[in-house]
C-alpha cells in the first residue's frame, strides 16, 4: 500500500499550550490559576 512511508512530525501538546498562553500574554502561573492547579512538577 505504502512504498515509501514518511515519518510524521508530532508536536507535544505542551508546545501548543505554551504558544497559546504566550499569545494571550499569560504566564505559566496565570494559566495554572485559571485552571485552578499548581505550576511545575514538584
Number of C-alpha atoms within 10 A of each C-alpha: 4 5 5 6 7 7 6 6 6 6 8 8 8 9 9 11 13 15 11 12 14 12 9 9 9 13 12 15 13 13 16 14 12 9 9 9 10 12 12 8 4 4
